[in-house]
């Protein structure tokens, strides 16, 4: 069964105002002992296939849409995620797949509306994360979590925090919607990296070599940390193998699917060979300043990204100096695959440039 088939625990009479609860220092998260069946394979049909290639439902109704960098990141003004039509939801799926991450400021969306939006794409319940009462699909981002909870990994350098959300799942997430509603006076930025461009920046020989490799992704350390902290593990299967280079089902583009958060080893290589290549790729990712965007949050901003074609890294430079709070909805997608007939983003852009001459 999929997460989408799991019902919430009880009807909710009123919408919880998580921002208000966090402002009052009300640590509202619950960690029920509920366990779920292992996730079973299912056919995921990406709603981006239904999108208008011109994405007119967004571009014709927004006040302004602009790119933050050439390779990743777009910002939209004048559209509320709480009021999207189905066509806008589909067009947004295509835009996210193309641009990696899209930002919406001054958003009024609440957790019930967020859950409804997530269902349009395919919802996912986190394996260990706490949630608001009766809302298991909502994963709060609470600075108190990072400071006090033992299941968060000890990150020495920010570059070690690069990850894609729960890539250890059999069918890892597609989109993540994250609303940040409370911020410290400074700090707490987030970085995103384009996995399309990360692939494009490799030499053709390395690209060809990597296309034949599989990587083991594991959530074992995350789960063990949770259990040691008294937090239940909802599902036991937290290790799966995915291609190092994957194809996005809507754009058809190649993306480098690797990050230090959950990748552990390369299948078929010795530990020394695997570690050498993985460390090279982690440095490639962290040092790719020309295919990253660093976003400075404003309260009530929502970021929506495609985990299949981006990695992200939260900057925990604010701990001890202020509160950071928000919540996220994550959607489940297809099992990663590589299509040898897929193209790189660089190939497509070059072909488009030549066709205009």
C-alpha positions as CSV (number, residue, x, y, z in Angstrom):
1,X,0.0,0.0,0.0
2,X,1.1,3.6,-0.4
3,X,1.0,6.4,2.1
4,X,-1.9,7.9,0.3
5,X,-4.0,4.9,1.4
6,X,-3.4,5.6,5.1
7,X,-6.2,7.6,6.8
8,X,-5.6,10.2,9.4
9,X,-6.1,9.2,13.0
10,X,-9.3,11.2,13.8
11,X,-11.4,14.0,12.3
12,X,-10.1,17.5,12.9
13,X,-12.7,20.2,14.0
14,X,-10.4,23.2,13.6
15,X,-7.2,24.0,11.7
16,X,-4.2,24.1,14.0
17,X,-2.2,27.4,13.7
18,X,1.3,26.0,13.9
19,X,2.9,29.4,13.7
20,X,0.9,30.6,16.7
21,X,1.7,27.5,18.7
22,X,5.4,27.8,17.9
23,X,5.4,31.5,18.9
24,X,4.0,30.5,22.3
25,X,6.8,27.9,22.7
26,X,4.2,25.2,22.5
27,X,6.1,22.1,21.3
28,X,3.0,20.5,19.7
29,X,4.6,17.6,17.9
30,X,3.4,14.1,18.7
31,X,5.2,10.8,17.9
32,X,2.5,8.1,18.0
33,X,3.6,4.5,18.2
34,X,1.7,3.8,15.0
35,X,3.5,1.6,12.6
36,X,2.6,1.2,8.9
37,X,3.0,-1.6,6.4
38,X,6.0,-1.4,4.2
39,X,5.5,0.7,1.1
40,X,4.5,-1.4,-1.9
41,X,5.4,-0.6,-5.5
42,X,2.8,1.4,-7.4
43,X,2.5,3.0,-10.8
44,X,3.1,6.7,-10.4
45,X,1.8,9.0,-13.2
46,X,3.3,12.4,-12.9
47,X,0.7,15.2,-13.2
48,X,3.3,17.2,-15.1
49,X,2.4,15.2,-18.2
50,X,-1.0,17.0,-18.1
51,X,0.7,20.4,-18.0
52,X,0.5,23.1,-20.7
53,X,4.0,23.5,-22.0
54,X,3.6,27.3,-21.9
55,X,2.3,27.1,-18.3
56,X,-0.2,29.8,-19.2
57,X,-2.3,29.3,-16.1
58,X,0.6,30.5,-14.0
59,X,2.2,33.1,-16.3
60,X,-1.1,34.7,-17.2
61,X,-2.2,35.1,-13.6
62,X,1.0,35.9,-11.7
63,X,2.1,39.4,-11.0
64,X,5.7,38.5,-11.7
65,X,7.7,35.3,-12.5
66,X,11.5,35.5,-12.7
67,X,14.5,33.2,-12.4
68,X,16.9,33.6,-9.5
69,X,19.8,32.0,-11.3
70,X,20.3,30.6,-14.8
71,X,20.4,26.9,-13.7
72,X,18.0,26.6,-10.7
73,X,15.4,28.6,-8.8
74,X,12.3,30.6,-9.9
75,X,10.2,33.0,-7.9
76,X,6.5,33.7,-8.4
77,X,4.6,36.7,-7.1
78,X,0.8,37.2,-6.9
79,X,-0.4,33.5,-6.7
80,X,-1.6,31.8,-3.6
81,X,-0.9,28.1,-3.3
82,X,-4.1,27.7,-1.3
83,X,-6.2,28.7,-4.3
84,X,-4.6,26.9,-7.2
85,X,-6.8,25.4,-9.8
86,X,-6.1,21.8,-11.0
87,X,-4.5,23.2,-14.2
88,X,-2.3,25.5,-12.2
89,X,-1.2,22.5,-10.0
90,X,-0.3,20.5,-13.1
91,X,1.5,23.5,-14.7
92,X,3.4,24.0,-11.4
93,X,4.6,20.4,-11.6
94,X,6.2,21.1,-14.9
95,X,7.7,24.3,-13.8
96,X,9.3,22.7,-10.8
97,X,10.6,19.8,-12.9
98,X,12.2,22.3,-15.2
99,X,13.6,24.8,-12.7
100,X,14.2,22.5,-9.7
101,X,12.8,24.8,-7.0
102,X,10.1,27.5,-7.1
103,X,9.5,30.1,-4.4
104,X,6.2,31.8,-3.3
105,X,6.2,34.6,-0.8
106,X,3.4,35.9,1.5
107,X,1.5,32.6,1.4
108,X,-1.6,32.0,3.5
109,X,-1.8,28.2,3.0
110,X,-2.5,26.2,6.2
111,X,-1.7,22.6,7.0
112,X,-5.1,21.3,5.9
113,X,-4.8,23.1,2.5
114,X,-1.3,21.8,2.3
115,X,-2.4,18.2,2.8
116,X,-5.0,18.7,0.1
117,X,-2.4,20.1,-2.2
118,X,-0.1,17.2,-1.5
119,X,-2.8,14.7,-2.4
120,X,-2.9,16.1,-5.9
121,X,0.7,14.8,-6.4
122,X,0.8,11.8,-4.1
123,X,1.4,12.1,-0.3
124,X,4.1,10.6,1.9
125,X,4.4,10.0,5.6
126,X,7.9,10.4,7.1
127,X,9.3,7.3,8.7
128,X,10.3,8.9,12.0
129,X,9.3,12.5,12.1
130,X,6.9,13.9,14.6
131,X,3.8,15.7,13.4
132,X,0.9,17.8,14.6
133,X,-1.9,15.9,16.3
134,X,-4.1,14.1,13.7
135,X,-1.9,15.3,10.7
136,X,0.6,12.6,10.0
137,X,1.3,13.9,6.5
138,X,2.6,17.2,7.9
139,X,6.3,17.3,9.0
140,X,7.1,20.3,11.1
141,X,10.5,22.1,10.8
142,X,11.2,23.3,14.4
143,X,14.5,24.7,15.6
144,X,13.9,23.0,18.9
145,X,14.1,19.7,17.1
146,X,17.6,20.3,15.8
147,X,18.9,21.6,19.1
148,X,17.4,18.9,21.4
149,X,16.5,15.8,19.5
150,X,19.1,13.0,19.4
151,X,18.0,11.6,16.0
152,X,19.3,14.6,14.1
153,X,22.8,13.8,12.8
154,X,25.7,15.7,14.1
155,X,26.8,17.7,11.1
156,X,30.4,19.1,11.4
157,X,30.3,21.1,8.2
158,X,27.3,22.5,6.4
159,X,28.4,20.7,3.2
160,X,27.7,17.4,4.9
161,X,24.0,18.3,5.1
162,X,23.3,18.1,1.4
163,X,20.5,15.6,0.7
164,X,17.3,14.8,-1.2
165,X,14.4,14.0,1.0
166,X,14.3,10.3,2.2
167,X,16.0,9.0,-0.9
168,X,16.2,5.6,0.8
169,X,12.6,4.8,0.0
170,X,11.7,2.3,-2.7
171,X,9.9,5.2,-4.5
172,X,11.4,8.3,-3.1
173,X,9.7,11.7,-3.0
174,X,8.9,13.8,-6.0
175,X,7.9,17.2,-4.7
176,X,8.4,18.8,-1.3
177,X,6.4,21.9,-0.2
178,X,8.0,23.7,2.7
179,X,6.5,26.8,4.4
180,X,8.7,28.7,6.8
181,X,6.6,31.0,9.0
182,X,9.0,31.9,11.8
183,X,12.6,33.1,11.4
184,X,15.5,34.3,13.6
185,X,16.7,37.9,13.0
186,X,19.4,36.5,10.6
187,X,20.6,33.2,9.3
188,X,18.7,30.0,8.4
189,X,19.1,30.2,4.6
190,X,18.7,27.1,2.4
191,X,20.8,26.1,-0.6
192,X,19.5,24.1,-3.6
193,X,21.6,22.5,-6.3
194,X,20.5,21.5,-9.8
195,X,21.1,17.8,-10.4
196,X,20.7,18.5,-14.2
197,X,23.6,20.9,-14.2
198,X,25.6,18.8,-11.8
199,X,25.5,16.0,-14.4
200,X,26.3,18.5,-17.3
201,X,29.4,19.7,-15.5
202,X,31.0,16.3,-15.6
203,X,33.3,15.2,-18.4
204,X,31.7,13.0,-21.1
205,X,33.8,10.1,-20.0
206,X,32.6,10.3,-16.4
207,X,29.1,10.8,-17.5
208,X,29.2,7.6,-19.5
209,X,30.8,5.7,-16.6
210,X,28.3,6.9,-14.0
211,X,25.3,6.1,-16.1
212,X,26.0,2.4,-15.5
213,X,26.3,2.6,-11.7
214,X,23.8,1.9,-8.9
215,X,24.0,3.5,-5.4
216,X,22.8,2.1,-2.1
217,X,20.7,4.7,-0.2
218,X,20.1,4.0,3.5
219,X,18.0,5.6,6.3
220,X,19.4,3.2,8.9
221,X,21.4,5.8,10.7
222,X,18.4,8.1,10.8
223,X,16.1,5.4,12.1
224,X,18.6,4.2,14.7
225,X,19.0,7.7,16.0
226,X,15.3,8.0,16.3
227,X,14.8,4.7,18.1
228,X,17.7,5.6,20.5
229,X,15.8,8.9,21.3
230,X,12.6,7.0,22.0
231,X,11.0,7.9,18.7
232,X,9.2,5.0,16.9
233,X,10.3,3.8,13.5
234,X,7.1,3.5,11.4
235,X,8.5,1.2,8.7
236,X,11.5,-1.1,8.8
237,X,12.6,-1.2,5.1
238,X,15.0,1.8,4.9
239,X,17.5,0.6,2.4
240,X,17.2,0.6,-1.4
241,X,19.4,0.8,-4.5
242,X,18.9,3.6,-7.1
243,X,20.8,4.6,-10.3
244,X,23.5,7.2,-9.9
245,X,22.1,9.0,-13.0
246,X,18.3,9.0,-13.3
247,X,15.9,10.3,-15.9
248,X,13.1,12.6,-15.0
249,X,9.8,11.2,-16.3
250,X,8.4,14.5,-17.5
251,X,11.4,16.5,-18.8
252,X,13.2,13.4,-20.0
253,X,16.5,14.9,-18.8
254,X,19.4,13.2,-17.1
255,X,20.1,14.1,-13.4
256,X,22.9,13.2,-11.0
257,X,21.1,11.4,-8.2
258,X,23.6,11.5,-5.4
259,X,24.1,13.3,-2.0
260,X,25.9,12.5,1.3
261,X,22.7,12.5,3.3
262,X,21.6,9.0,2.5
263,X,23.9,7.6,-0.2
264,X,26.2,5.0,1.3
265,X,28.0,2.9,-1.4
266,X,28.3,2.2,-5.1
267,X,27.2,-1.3,-6.1
268,X,30.0,-3.5,-7.5
269,X,32.9,-1.4,-6.3
270,X,35.3,-2.0,-3.5
271,X,34.8,0.2,-0.4
272,X,37.9,2.2,-1.4
273,X,36.7,2.7,-4.9
274,X,33.2,3.6,-3.8
275,X,34.3,6.0,-1.1
276,X,36.7,7.8,-3.5
277,X,34.0,8.3,-6.2
278,X,31.3,9.3,-3.7
279,X,33.6,11.8,-2.0
280,X,34.5,13.3,-5.4
281,X,30.8,13.6,-6.2
282,X,30.0,15.2,-2.8
283,X,32.7,17.8,-3.4
284,X,31.4,18.3,-6.9
285,X,27.9,19.0,-5.5
286,X,29.1,21.2,-2.6
287,X,31.4,23.2,-4.8
288,X,29.0,23.7,-7.6
289,X,28.4,27.4,-6.9
290,X,27.4,28.0,-10.6
291,X,24.5,25.5,-10.3
292,X,23.2,26.5,-6.9
293,X,20.8,29.0,-5.5
294,X,21.0,30.3,-1.9
295,X,17.6,31.5,-0.7
296,X,17.1,34.0,2.2
297,X,13.7,33.2,3.6
298,X,11.0,35.7,4.5
299,X,8.3,34.6,6.9
300,X,5.3,32.8,5.3
301,X,7.3,31.9,2.2
302,X,6.8,28.5,0.5
303,X,9.5,26.7,-1.4
304,X,8.5,23.8,-3.7
305,X,11.2,21.6,-5.1
306,X,11.6,18.4,-7.1
307,X,13.8,16.0,-5.1
308,X,14.4,14.0,-8.3
309,X,16.5,16.8,-9.9
310,X,17.8,18.8,-6.9
311,X,19.6,18.4,-3.7
312,X,19.3,20.9,-0.8
313,X,21.2,21.9,2.3
314,X,19.8,23.8,5.3
315,X,22.2,26.2,7.0
316,X,22.1,25.8,10.8
317,X,24.0,29.0,11.6
318,X,21.2,30.4,13.7
319,X,21.0,27.8,16.5
320,X,21.1,29.5,19.9
321,X,20.2,32.9,18.4
322,X,16.6,32.6,17.3
323,X,13.7,30.3,16.5
324,X,13.0,28.9,13.0
325,X,9.7,27.1,12.4
326,X,7.7,25.8,9.5
327,X,6.2,22.7,8.1
328,X,6.4,20.6,5.0
329,X,4.4,18.2,2.8
330,X,6.3,15.6,0.7
331,X,4.9,13.7,-2.2
332,X,5.8,10.2,-3.3
333,X,6.9,9.6,-6.9
334,X,8.2,6.8,-9.2
335,X,11.1,4.4,-8.5
336,X,14.2,6.1,-9.9
337,X,15.2,4.8,-13.3
338,X,17.7,5.6,-16.1
339,X,16.6,5.7,-19.7
340,X,19.7,5.4,-22.0
341,X,17.8,7.4,-24.6
342,X,17.3,10.4,-22.4
343,X,19.3,13.6,-23.0
344,X,21.1,16.0,-20.8
345,X,19.8,19.5,-20.2
346,X,22.9,20.9,-21.9
347,X,22.2,18.9,-25.1
348,X,18.6,20.2,-25.2
349,X,19.6,23.8,-24.6
350,X,22.3,23.6,-27.3
351,X,19.7,22.1,-29.8
352,X,17.3,24.9,-28.9
353,X,19.9,27.6,-29.5
354,X,20.9,26.1,-32.9
355,X,17.3,25.9,-34.0
356,X,16.9,29.7,-33.5
357,X,19.8,30.5,-35.8
